[in-house]
Amino acid sequence: MSHRLPPQNIEAEESILGGILLDPEAIGRVVDIITPSAFYVQSHQTIYEAALKLHRQGQPTDFLTVKSVLEDHHLLEQVGGLGKLTQLLDRTVSAVNIDRYAVLVMDKYLRRQLIVAGHSIVENGFDTTLELDPLFYQSEKRLFQVSQQRLGSLTQSNDEVAISAYEDLDIDNPIYPTGLYDLDELIVGFEAGTLTLLAGRPSMGKSFCAMYLAVMMMVQYHRSVVFFSLEMTKKQLEYRLWSLLSVLPEYRPLTFMPIESDRFRRHRAGLQKLSPEEIMAISSIMAIAADFPLYLNDDRSMTVSSMASECRRLISEKKPIGLVVVDYLQMMASDSEFGNRSYELGDVARELYKLAGDLQVPVLALSQISRAVENRQDKRPMMSDLSQSGILEMVADNIILAYRDDYYHPNTPDPEILELIVAKARHGNTGTGKFLFDRSYGLIKNISR
């Protein structure tokens, strides 16, 4: 089996290159389909790269210009000389089917990459020194990369990066504002590939805030949200969602009866049964919530690799992920006898940062902070209050600290105010946003526009 020839289609490769040399417009039909590394023959890769360079510079890719580029870089003889280019041109009648040939070549390329990934997975499977969980993670990652046609060199020339960055301006990979104006002034919004930490002491409203931001992503942008909760159950999250929807301004025309979030627990405990009017409102709210692209997971043994696996499954099912929420980091750090829980927390954050980059999704991770704030007169949290703050500060793109003054001072002049303190913004500005926070429903409102 090892002596079998790898999948390839030399004739299709020659037809692609001949079509490019024959018709200067042809390369525009394949540039988004095929990469240089997809060509099985090394000389074909070199010729295609020369044509790509001309195309990115806005120059024609005809026989003479490609020949000139190869000569300038002392590559013409390496690819077979003038005779090779002439041969490619002579064997091509037209470029009419060039995109079809590109699909065929990519098919063979991906099969070769699948074989390489398979061999690697088999070898790792025999290595019993490797832990099973990271082994699954790396195996799934390799296969996902092949399926997403992302294998190949991650090192790009600046002309490639410049074109890709310019195309992103056309909302190919948008940044999604949160809808909280003061916060958006500082961090702009959630961007693919970034990790945002939302930290605070217990009862500051972190989980409510995460649910609100998740709902805004779905309501405003119709993007899927994956919510990994290691603290609350899926049903508890669902009840919070219903309560929020009952007062959300976007659904105000439906005149829902407001349902406070603790009504569900009181009803289930038999302390205060839901009224028929409340049941009717919940029925209508549930119908709306059922259509949300929201995916809930409350597995308390969840690891970052299993989170990545769940996200990859959704991506493979063509469900565009707008936000991944993890509630919360400390629940993922081990309490093992021989482990250092603080350092393991840093490892979890690093893995989440990698997940965001690998899957190109924004990740919002919640975190507790130390009790040190309780001993200060001003109990507003600082970045140094984060456990392993050095590591978290390094990996996180944004660090947001939640604070409610009325939790510590019932007579505060700022009741029902939630402060979101942006302590770090890799691509934005630090500062503080203030919002009205109705804890009964988990509703957050802008104070300023």
C-alpha positions in Angstrom: 0.0 0.0 0.0 2.9 2.3 0.8 4.2 2.0 -2.8 1.0 3.3 -4.4 1.2 6.6 -6.3 -0.4 9.6 -4.4 -3.6 11.0 -5.9 -2.7 13.5 -8.7 -4.0 14.7 -12.1 -1.0 16.0 -14.1 -3.1 16.6 -17.2 -5.5 18.9 -15.3 -2.6 20.8 -13.8 -1.2 21.3 -17.3 -4.6 22.5 -18.6 -4.8 25.1 -15.8 -1.4 26.5 -16.5 -1.9 26.4 -20.3 -5.2 28.2 -19.9 -3.6 30.9 -17.8 -0.9 31.5 -20.4 -3.5 31.5 -23.2 -6.1 33.7 -21.6 -5.0 36.5 -19.2 -8.5 36.6 -17.7 -8.5 32.9 -16.8 -6.6 33.1 -13.6 -9.3 35.2 -12.0 -11.6 32.1 -12.2 -9.3 29.8 -10.3 -7.4 32.1 -7.9 -10.0 31.5 -5.1 -10.2 27.8 -5.8 -6.6 26.5 -6.0 -3.4 27.2 -4.0 0.1 26.8 -5.4 0.8 23.8 -3.0 -2.1 21.9 -4.7 0.0 21.2 -7.8 1.6 17.8 -7.6 4.5 18.7 -9.9 7.0 21.2 -8.3 7.6 23.0 -11.6 3.8 23.6 -11.9 3.8 25.1 -8.5 6.5 27.5 -9.5 4.8 28.6 -12.7 1.5 29.1 -10.9 3.2 31.2 -8.2 4.7 33.4 -10.9 1.3 33.9 -12.6 -0.2 34.7 -9.2 2.4 37.4 -8.5 1.6 39.0 -11.8 -2.2 38.8 -11.2 -1.9 40.5 -7.8 0.1 43.3 -9.4 -2.6 43.8 -12.0 -0.5 42.6 -14.8 -1.5 40.1 -17.5 -0.5 36.5 -17.1 0.3 35.7 -20.8 3.2 33.6 -22.0 5.7 36.5 -22.3 5.1 38.1 -18.9 5.2 34.7 -17.0 8.4 33.8 -18.9 9.9 37.2 -17.9 9.1 36.8 -14.2 10.6 33.3 -14.2 13.7 34.6 -15.9 14.0 37.6 -13.5 14.0 35.2 -10.5 16.3 32.6 -12.3 13.6 30.0 -12.3 13.0 29.5 -16.0 15.5 26.6 -16.4 14.4 25.1 -13.1 10.8 24.6 -14.4 12.0 23.1 -17.7 12.9 26.1 -19.7 11.1 27.8 -22.6 10.2 24.4 -23.9 8.0 23.7 -20.8 6.0 26.9 -21.2 5.6 26.3 -24.9 4.5 22.7 -24.3 1.8 23.9 -21.8 0.5 26.4 -24.3 0.5 24.0 -27.3 -1.5 21.4 -25.3 -4.3 23.9 -24.4 -7.1 24.7 -26.9 -9.0 27.1 -24.6 -9.5 28.1 -20.9 -13.2 27.5 -21.0 -13.0 24.6 -18.5 -10.2 25.9 -16.3 -12.4 26.2 -13.1 -13.4 22.6 -13.5 -9.8 21.6 -13.8 -9.0 23.5 -10.7 -11.6 21.6 -8.7 -10.1 18.3 -9.9 -6.6 19.3 -8.9 -7.8 20.5 -5.5 -9.6 17.2 -5.0 -6.4 15.3 -5.5 -4.5 17.7 -3.3 -6.9 17.3 -0.4 -6.8 13.6 -0.8 -3.0 13.7 -0.5 -3.3 15.9 2.6 -5.9 13.5 4.1 -3.4 10.7 3.6 -0.7 12.7 5.3 -3.0 13.6 8.2 -4.2 9.9 8.4 -0.6 8.6 8.7 0.1 11.2 11.4 -3.0 10.2 13.4 -2.1 6.5 13.1 1.4 7.1 14.3 0.2 9.1 17.2 -2.4 6.5 18.0 0.4 3.9 18.5 2.2 6.3 20.9 0.8 5.4 24.3 2.8 8.2 26.0 0.4 10.7 24.6 -2.6 11.7 26.6 -5.9 10.7 24.9 -7.7 14.0 25.2 -5.1 16.2 23.4 -4.6 13.4 21.0 -8.3 13.6 20.0 -8.0 17.4 19.8 -4.9 17.3 17.5 -6.5 14.6 15.3 -9.7 16.5 14.9 -7.8 19.7 14.2 -5.8 18.1 11.4 -8.9 16.7 9.7 -10.8 20.0 10.2 -7.9 21.8 8.5 -8.1 19.5 5.5 -11.9 19.8 5.2 -11.6 23.6 5.4 -8.9 23.7 2.7 -6.6 25.5 5.2 -3.6 23.2 5.1 -0.4 24.6 3.5 2.0 27.2 4.6 0.7 29.8 7.0 3.6 32.1 6.0 2.4 34.5 3.3 4.1 37.2 1.4 2.9 40.8 2.1 1.2 41.1 -1.2 -1.1 38.2 -0.4 -1.8 39.6 3.1 -2.5 43.1 1.7 -5.1 41.8 -0.8 -6.8 39.6 1.9 -6.8 42.5 4.4 -8.4 44.8 1.7 -11.0 42.2 0.9 -11.9 42.0 4.6 -12.9 45.7 4.4 -15.8 44.4 2.3 -17.4 42.8 5.4 -16.1 39.3 4.6 -15.0 38.9 8.2 -16.9 41.6 10.1 -16.6 42.9 13.6 -19.8 42.6 15.5 -20.6 45.6 17.8 -22.1 44.5 21.1 -24.9 47.1 21.1 -23.6 48.6 24.4 -22.4 51.9 23.1 -19.8 52.8 25.7 -18.3 49.4 25.4 -18.2 49.5 21.6 -16.5 52.9 21.8 -13.6 51.1 23.6 -13.4 47.6 22.0 -15.5 48.2 18.8 -17.1 44.7 19.1 -16.4 41.0 18.8 -13.9 40.0 16.2 -13.2 36.5 14.8 -10.1 34.9 16.3 -10.1 37.0 19.5 -10.4 36.1 23.2 -12.3 38.4 25.5 -12.3 37.8 29.3 -15.2 39.1 31.4 -14.1 39.0 35.0 -15.6 40.0 38.4 -16.5 39.0 41.9 -19.6 36.8 42.4 -23.0 38.5 41.9 -21.6 41.3 39.7 -23.7 40.1 36.8 -21.2 38.3 34.6 -23.5 35.5 33.5 -26.4 37.9 32.9 -24.0 40.0 30.8 -22.9 37.0 28.8 -26.4 36.0 28.1 -27.3 39.6 27.0 -24.3 39.7 24.6 -25.2 36.3 23.2 -28.8 37.4 22.6 -27.6 40.6 20.9 -25.4 38.6 18.6 -28.4 36.4 17.5 -31.0 39.2 17.3 -28.9 41.8 15.6 -26.7 39.6 13.3 -28.5 36.3 13.1 -25.2 34.5 14.0 -25.1 31.3 16.0 -23.9 31.3 19.6 -22.4 28.3 21.4 -22.8 28.6 25.2 -20.7 26.3 27.3 -21.8 26.6 30.9 -19.9 24.8 33.6 -21.9 26.6 36.3 -25.6 26.6 35.4 -27.6 23.9 33.7 -29.1 24.3 30.2 -32.6 24.7 31.6 -31.4 27.4 34.0 -29.9 29.3 31.1 -33.1 28.8 29.1 -35.2 30.3 31.9 -32.8 33.3 32.0 -33.2 33.7 28.3 -37.0 33.7 28.5 -36.9 36.3 31.3 -34.6 38.6 29.2 -36.7 38.2 26.1 -39.8 39.2 28.0 -38.4 42.8 28.5 -36.1 43.1 25.5 -36.8 46.3 23.6 -36.6 44.5 20.3 -39.8 42.5 21.2 -41.6 45.3 23.0 -44.3 45.5 20.2 -45.4 42.0 21.2 -46.3 43.3 24.6 -45.1 40.3 26.6 -45.8 40.2 30.3 -42.4 40.7 32.1 -41.3 37.5 33.7 -38.6 38.0 36.4 -35.9 35.4 36.3 -36.5 34.0 39.8 -40.2 33.3 39.0 -39.3 29.9 37.4 -37.5 28.6 40.5 -40.2 29.8 42.8 -42.8 28.1 40.6 -40.9 24.8 40.5 -40.4 25.0 44.3 -44.1 25.4 44.8 -43.6 28.8 46.6 -45.4 31.0 44.0 -47.0 29.3 41.1 -47.0 31.0 37.7 -50.2 32.7 36.8 -52.2 31.7 33.6 -51.2 35.1 32.1 -47.5 34.3 32.8 -47.9 30.8 31.3 -49.4 32.3 28.2 -46.6 34.9 27.9 -43.9 32.2 28.4 -45.5 30.1 25.7 -45.2 32.9 23.2 -41.6 33.7 24.3 -40.6 30.1 24.1 -41.8 30.0 20.4 -39.4 32.9 19.6 -36.5 31.5 21.6 -36.9 28.1 19.9 -35.9 29.8 16.6 -32.7 31.3 18.0 -29.4 29.7 16.7 -28.3 29.1 20.2 -26.5 25.9 21.3 -26.2 25.1 25.0 -23.8 22.7 26.6 -23.7 22.1 30.4 -21.2 19.3 30.6 -19.1 20.1 33.7 -16.3 17.9 32.6 -15.9 19.9 29.4 -12.4 20.5 28.1 -11.2 23.0 25.6 -10.5 20.2 23.1 -14.1 18.9 23.4 -15.4 22.5 23.0 -13.4 22.8 19.8 -14.9 19.5 18.6 -18.4 20.7 19.2 -17.7 24.0 17.4 -16.2 22.2 14.5 -19.3 20.0 14.2 -21.5 23.1 14.0 -19.2 24.7 11.4 -19.2 21.6 9.3 -23.0 21.8 9.4 -22.8 25.3 7.9 -23.9 27.1 11.1 -21.9 30.3 11.2 -20.7 30.9 14.7 -20.8 34.5 15.9 -19.8 34.0 19.5 -18.5 31.2 21.8 -19.3 31.8 25.5 -17.5 29.9 28.3 -18.9 30.3 31.8 -16.4 30.1 33.5 -12.6 29.6 33.5 -12.1 28.5 37.1 -14.5 25.6 36.7 -12.2 24.2 34.0 -9.0 24.3 36.1 -8.2 21.0 37.8 -8.1 20.5 41.5 -5.7 17.6 41.2 -3.4 16.9 44.2 -0.3 17.4 42.1 -1.5 20.2 39.9 -1.1 24.0 40.4 -4.6 25.2 39.8 -3.5 28.8 39.2 -1.1 27.7 36.4 -3.7 25.3 34.9 -6.1 28.3 34.7 -3.5 30.0 32.5 -3.3 26.9 30.3 -7.0 26.9 29.9 -6.9 30.6 28.8 -4.1 29.8 26.3 -6.1 26.9 24.8 -9.2 29.1 24.4 -7.1 31.7 22.7 -5.8 29.0 20.3 -9.4 27.8 19.8 -10.5 31.3 18.8 -7.7 31.5 16.3 -8.0 28.0 14.9 -11.7 28.3 14.3 -11.8 32.0 13.6 -14.5 32.7 16.1 -14.7 35.3 18.9 -14.6 33.7 22.4 -16.0 35.3 25.5 -14.8 33.6 28.7 -16.0 34.5 32.1 -13.7 34.5 35.1 -13.8 35.1 38.8 -11.3 37.4 40.5 -9.6 37.2 43.9 -11.0 38.3 47.2 -8.3 41.0 47.4 -10.9 43.6 46.3 -12.9 43.1 49.5 -10.0 44.5 51.5 -9.8 47.8 49.6 -11.8 50.9 50.2 -12.5 51.2 46.4 -13.7 47.7 45.5 -13.5 48.2 41.8 -11.4 45.3 40.4 -8.1 45.8 38.7 -6.3 43.5 36.2 -3.9 42.4 39.0 -6.9 40.9 40.8 -7.1 38.2 38.2 -5.6 34.9 39.1 -2.5 34.3 37.0 -3.0 37.9 35.7 0.3 37.9 33.9 -0.7 35.0 31.7 -4.3 36.2 31.2 -3.1 39.7 30.4 -0.8 38.2 27.8 -3.2 35.9 25.9 -6.5 37.9 26.1 -7.3 40.4 23.5 -9.8 42.2 25.8 -10.1 42.1 29.6 -13.4 43.5 30.9 -14.0 43.8 34.6 -17.6 44.0 35.9 -18.5 46.1 38.9 -21.7 47.1 40.7 -21.4 49.7 43.4 -24.8 49.0 44.8 -23.7 45.4 45.8 -21.2 46.9 48.3 -23.0 50.2 49.0 -26.8 49.9 49.1 -27.1 53.7 49.5 -24.9 54.5 46.5 -25.9 57.5 44.3 -25.5 55.1 41.3 -28.0 52.3 42.0 -28.6 49.7 39.3 -25.5 50.8 37.5 -23.2 48.1 35.9 -19.7 49.3 35.2 -17.7 47.5 32.5 -14.1 48.4 33.0 -12.0 47.7 30.0 -8.6 47.0 31.6 -7.0 45.8 28.3 -8.0 46.2 24.7 -5.3 44.9 22.3 -7.0 46.6 19.3 -8.9 49.4 21.1 -8.8 51.6 24.2 -9.1 51.2 27.9 -11.8 52.9 29.9 -15.1 52.4 31.7 -18.6 52.1 30.3 -21.6 52.6 32.6 -25.0 50.9 31.9 -28.3 50.5 33.6 -28.6 46.9 34.8 -31.9 45.3 35.8 -30.9 42.2 37.6 -34.5 40.9 37.8 -34.4 40.2 34.1 -30.8 40.4 33.1 -31.5 43.4 31.0 -28.7 45.9 30.2 -29.5 49.4 28.9 -27.3 52.1 27.4 -27.2 55.3 29.4 -25.5 57.4 26.8 -25.5 57.3 23.0 
